[in-house]
Amino acid sequence: MVPQSHIDSAQAYRNEAHVAEAVRESGIDRNEVFITTKVISKFHGYDRTVKAIEASLDSMKFDYIDLFLIHDPHAGKVKRLETYKALLEAKAAGKIRSVGVSNYGIHHLEEIVEAGLETPSVNQIEQRPIVEYCKKHDIVVQAYSPLIRSDLGHPVFKELAAKYGNRDPAQIVLRWSLQKGFVPLPKSANPDRIKSNTLLYDFALSDEDMAKLDALDKGKEGAVTWNCVDVP
């Protein structure tokens, strides 16, 4: 069965148990929901990661987690690789179905290749400079903060929202992300906004309008929180 929904969680968010409870209360089959969680750097290293994986499974009370990410590269190369190996072992044991990373730059990804390990399934990032590298190595790009941290007042967003049938500017930005081949991870606690963010599949942006949005890229200037590309 192919999952129809994706929920992004993390140990650092302290929402794993809440996510799992919501899935159970919804009555939706577990196999229809793709669940991601992450292990942050203070729990990196082989032994601590093994314990962190068990902690997530215990917290969620699930038999497996669909995608487990290394949340950030701050622990240093040795612990990063130990953490990655622990995740791969958990995958082989059936506790995790996919292993990925988050906030990784190119040199962080290269160290995995140099260690002779399989490449991550996903790199969840905010910045775009390493997108081409990820595409070349078949690493899915998950885009967090795809709504530019609610900074949607640019005239181009408003122009295109009107052009495509009075859409919400957020729908324009999310549609752009989908057409670029990214997996956008919009965040909202507003039920109406959550529903609106799903209404993206009955229109498509033209090549010309995609180019207009491409031209708005802020690069590193737009990354206001995790700036891990240069972490050694």
C-alpha positions as CSV (number, residue, x, y, z in Angstrom):
1,M,0.0,0.0,0.0
2,V,1.4,3.4,-1.0
3,P,1.2,6.0,1.8
4,Q,-1.2,8.9,1.1
5,S,0.0,11.3,3.8
6,H,3.3,12.4,5.2
7,I,3.9,13.7,8.7
8,D,7.3,15.2,9.6
9,S,8.4,14.9,13.2
10,A,11.6,14.9,15.2
11,Q,12.9,14.1,18.7
12,A,13.8,17.8,19.0
13,Y,10.2,18.8,18.3
14,R,8.9,16.6,21.1
15,N,6.0,15.7,19.0
16,E,6.6,12.0,18.1
17,A,4.0,10.6,20.7
18,H,1.5,13.3,19.6
19,V,1.9,12.4,15.9
20,A,1.5,8.7,16.6
21,E,-1.6,9.3,18.8
22,A,-3.2,11.4,16.1
23,V,-2.6,8.7,13.5
24,R,-4.2,6.0,15.7
25,E,-7.2,8.3,16.6
26,S,-7.8,9.1,13.0
27,G,-8.5,5.5,12.1
28,I,-6.2,5.7,9.1
29,D,-4.3,2.5,8.4
30,R,-0.6,2.9,9.6
31,N,0.6,1.9,6.1
32,E,-1.2,4.9,4.6
33,V,0.8,7.4,6.6
34,F,4.5,8.1,5.9
35,I,6.2,9.2,9.1
36,T,9.5,10.9,9.4
37,T,11.5,11.6,12.5
38,K,15.1,12.8,13.3
39,V,17.9,12.3,15.7
40,I,19.6,15.6,16.7
41,S,23.4,16.0,17.2
42,K,23.4,15.7,21.0
43,F,22.3,12.0,20.5
44,H,24.8,11.3,17.7
45,G,27.4,8.5,18.0
46,Y,26.7,4.8,17.5
47,D,25.5,3.8,21.0
48,R,23.4,6.9,21.6
49,T,21.8,6.6,18.2
50,V,20.8,3.0,18.8
51,K,19.1,4.2,22.0
52,A,17.5,7.1,20.3
53,I,16.0,4.8,17.6
54,E,14.5,2.6,20.3
55,A,13.2,5.7,22.2
56,S,11.4,7.0,19.1
57,L,9.8,3.6,18.5
58,D,8.8,3.4,22.1
59,S,7.4,6.9,22.1
60,M,5.4,6.3,18.9
61,K,4.5,2.7,19.8
62,F,5.0,1.7,16.2
63,D,6.9,-1.3,14.8
64,Y,8.8,0.8,12.3
65,I,9.4,4.4,11.2
66,D,9.3,5.2,7.5
67,L,12.1,7.7,7.4
68,F,14.8,8.4,10.0
69,L,17.0,11.4,9.4
70,I,20.2,12.7,11.0
71,H,18.8,16.1,12.0
72,D,22.0,18.1,11.6
73,P,25.8,17.7,11.0
74,H,27.0,19.5,14.2
75,A,28.4,16.4,16.0
76,G,31.5,16.1,13.7
77,K,32.5,13.6,11.1
78,V,33.2,10.6,13.3
79,K,29.9,10.8,15.2
80,R,28.0,11.6,12.0
81,L,29.2,8.4,10.4
82,E,28.7,6.3,13.5
83,T,25.1,7.7,13.6
84,Y,24.5,6.9,9.9
85,K,25.8,3.3,10.4
86,A,23.5,2.8,13.4
87,L,20.5,4.0,11.2
88,L,21.5,1.7,8.4
89,E,21.7,-1.2,10.8
90,A,18.2,-0.4,12.1
91,K,17.0,-0.3,8.5
92,A,18.4,-3.8,7.9
93,A,16.6,-4.9,11.0
94,G,13.3,-3.6,9.7
95,K,12.9,-0.9,12.3
96,I,13.4,1.9,9.7
97,R,12.4,1.8,6.1
98,S,14.5,4.7,4.8
99,V,17.6,6.5,6.1
100,G,18.3,10.2,5.3
101,V,19.9,13.4,6.5
102,S,19.0,17.0,7.1
103,N,20.9,20.3,6.7
104,Y,23.7,18.4,5.0
105,G,26.1,20.2,2.6
106,I,28.0,18.5,-0.2
107,H,31.1,17.6,1.8
108,H,28.8,16.0,4.5
109,L,27.3,13.8,1.7
110,E,30.7,13.1,0.2
111,E,32.0,11.7,3.5
112,I,29.2,9.1,3.4
113,V,30.2,8.1,-0.2
114,E,33.9,8.0,0.8
115,A,33.1,5.7,3.7
116,G,31.6,3.2,1.2
117,L,28.1,3.5,2.6
118,E,24.9,3.8,0.6
119,T,23.7,7.3,-0.1
120,P,20.9,8.7,2.0
121,S,17.4,8.5,0.5
122,V,16.6,12.2,1.5
123,N,18.3,15.4,2.3
124,Q,15.9,17.8,4.1
125,I,17.2,21.3,3.5
126,E,16.2,24.9,3.5
127,Q,18.9,26.2,1.0
128,R,19.1,25.3,-2.7
129,P,22.8,25.4,-3.6
130,I,23.2,21.6,-3.2
131,V,20.1,20.6,-5.1
132,E,21.9,19.6,-8.2
133,Y,24.3,17.4,-6.3
134,C,21.3,15.6,-4.6
135,K,19.6,15.1,-8.0
136,K,22.8,13.7,-9.5
137,H,23.0,11.1,-6.7
138,D,19.3,10.3,-6.6
139,I,18.8,11.9,-3.2
140,V,15.3,13.2,-2.7
141,V,15.2,16.9,-1.7
142,Q,12.7,17.7,1.0
143,A,12.2,21.4,1.4
144,Y,11.5,22.6,4.9
145,S,10.2,26.2,5.4
146,P,8.9,26.1,1.8
147,L,6.6,29.0,2.5
148,I,9.5,31.3,3.1
149,R,8.6,31.6,6.8
150,S,5.3,33.2,5.8
151,D,7.0,36.0,3.9
152,L,4.5,35.8,1.0
153,G,3.9,39.4,0.3
154,H,6.1,39.7,-2.8
155,P,4.2,41.2,-5.8
156,V,5.0,38.2,-8.0
157,F,3.3,35.8,-5.6
158,K,0.2,38.0,-5.6
159,E,0.3,38.4,-9.4
160,L,0.4,34.7,-10.0
161,A,-2.1,33.9,-7.3
162,A,-4.6,36.1,-9.2
163,K,-3.6,34.7,-12.6
164,Y,-4.3,31.1,-11.6
165,G,-7.8,31.6,-10.3
166,N,-7.5,33.5,-7.1
167,R,-5.2,31.1,-5.5
168,D,-3.5,31.7,-2.2
169,P,0.1,32.9,-2.6
170,A,1.2,29.8,-0.5
171,Q,-0.4,27.5,-3.1
172,I,1.7,29.2,-5.8
173,V,4.9,28.7,-3.8
174,L,4.1,25.1,-3.0
175,R,3.2,24.3,-6.6
176,W,6.5,25.8,-7.7
177,S,8.3,23.5,-5.2
178,L,6.4,20.4,-6.5
179,Q,7.2,21.3,-10.2
180,K,10.9,21.7,-9.2
181,G,10.8,18.1,-8.0
182,F,11.1,18.9,-4.3
183,V,9.0,17.5,-1.5
184,P,7.7,20.6,0.3
185,L,7.0,20.3,4.1
186,P,4.6,23.1,4.9
187,K,3.7,23.7,8.6
188,S,0.5,25.0,10.0
189,A,-1.8,24.6,13.0
190,N,-4.7,26.2,11.1
191,P,-7.1,23.5,9.7
192,D,-8.2,25.8,6.8
193,R,-4.6,26.5,5.9
194,I,-3.7,22.8,6.1
195,K,-6.5,22.0,3.7
196,S,-5.5,24.8,1.4
197,N,-1.9,23.6,1.3
198,T,-3.2,20.3,-0.2
199,L,-5.1,21.8,-3.1
200,L,-2.2,21.9,-5.5
201,Y,-3.0,19.3,-8.2
202,D,-5.6,21.0,-10.4
203,F,-3.3,23.6,-11.9
204,A,0.3,23.9,-13.2
205,L,2.6,26.9,-13.4
206,S,3.8,27.8,-16.9
207,D,7.5,27.7,-17.7
208,E,7.5,31.5,-17.8
209,D,6.0,31.8,-14.4
210,M,8.3,29.1,-13.0
211,A,11.2,31.3,-14.2
212,K,9.8,34.3,-12.4
213,L,9.7,32.4,-9.2
214,D,13.2,31.0,-9.8
215,A,14.5,34.6,-10.0
216,L,13.4,35.3,-6.5
217,D,15.8,32.8,-4.9
218,K,17.6,34.4,-1.9
219,G,20.3,31.8,-1.6
220,K,22.1,31.8,1.8
221,E,20.5,35.1,2.6
222,G,17.1,33.3,2.8
223,A,18.3,30.7,5.3
224,V,17.7,32.4,8.6
225,T,18.0,29.4,11.0
226,W,20.1,26.3,10.2
227,N,23.1,27.4,8.2
228,C,25.0,24.1,8.3
229,V,26.6,24.0,4.9
230,D,30.0,25.1,6.2
231,V,30.0,22.9,9.4
232,P,33.2,20.8,9.4
